Amino acid sequence: MKQPIDAGSPHAARQAPPSRPGRQLLAASIGNAVEWYDWLAYTFLATYIAAEIFPESAGNSLVPLLSTFAVFAVGFFMRPVGGLLMGAVADRSGRRAALTVTILLMGGSSLLLALTPTYAAAGLVGPVVLVIARLLQGLSVGGEFAAATTFLVESAPHGRRGLFSSFQYVSTTVGQLIASGVTALLVARIDDGQMHQWGWRAAFLIGAVLSLVGFWIRRGAEETRSPEQQAASRPGLFEALRTHPRESLLICGITTGATIAYYTWTSYLPTYAQVNVGFDKGDSLLIGTISLAFFALLQPLGGMLSDRVGRKPLLLTFSVGFAVLCVPMLNAIDKSFASLLIVQCAGMVLLTCYTSIAAAVNAEVFPARVRAAGIGFPYSLTVALFGGTAPYMGTLFKDLGRPDAFPWYVAALCLVSALVYLRLPETAKKPLER
């Protein structure tokens, strides 16, 4: 009698991808876009939140901004918890179940942000509520990456994992574009006093409504966890870390340089230009929107290219490119519109070599049994340590009188990842265990 194959073994059955991959892409993408609209709206509106939620510090106008970015980092430190818990839900109860939970968490935290009282009205209650909302957002975003990465790559037809992987950052960028567009429109149409009073809250109310749309669409998604996996014993919460320590460390190395470069270029660069060269606030947000649209268009091209030539050439192009060019690019920013636009778009081209294939690279490291939790915790921990602290570190270097040190910090971390990529095995042509 033929023995059943253990779903956790290297020889586990490789289930065919879902029958409607287009619908799978939509389900993953819309939820991910909503998640990242909410998450990045906080960054774009940081200066308004700082003025309303934190008291001014005598003689140092950077203190409220530093406090706001510190809360930004606190939210990031909940991401490893979210990656571990929601990754475990995805491995134990299914990818679709985890995606449903994350979108509901994000909607609730966005609503809480919109209702946060000001420091003038409620004293310390305002900062406390803000921290709670950011902790919930961090939990949700950490879980979202773990579940959505696994869901997307497992939904891909043979030979198209890179293309499907690219939609992780297509949807992320669409969410950022919506956040950037909404905030730019609010800044353009509402006077500064109204922005401080209620304008920034409107952006988070929109996010709460969008999360309901994402929840409705995700309910119709097809589960990608194989029947063998569903029938097998459930993995323990820390099984991925215990049984795959090397792979966990590999995810950290893959992510280190990428996350600092990503959050610097897609989120912090407008604030960096404002703080360091006195760049106009409205122009910096407009440039951010244009460059993000350009970035979104590049993602599928990078994914398709990796399916043809492999993952390593693209990863090395990204990491070496940033290690060499980060300092001159950031130093080239002045008060002219063209300088910031060129620098941000140039960085987006290099970033695409990582972002378009990040989901595929991470998913190809772990076996199906612990794939979501295996990706979620080390990835989110690395993002918390290096990506979440990027705005804070950049502002801190400025406050210490060494703004020139931040570009070197980014370049050094990208060099670390380049060394990891050199030793990374090529996985583009290998079948994915399902």
Summary of the structure (lengths in Angstrom):
residues: 434
radius of gyration: 20.9
end to end distance: 23.7
largest distance: 80.3
contacts: 1703
relative contact order: 0.17
helix: 78%
strand: 0%
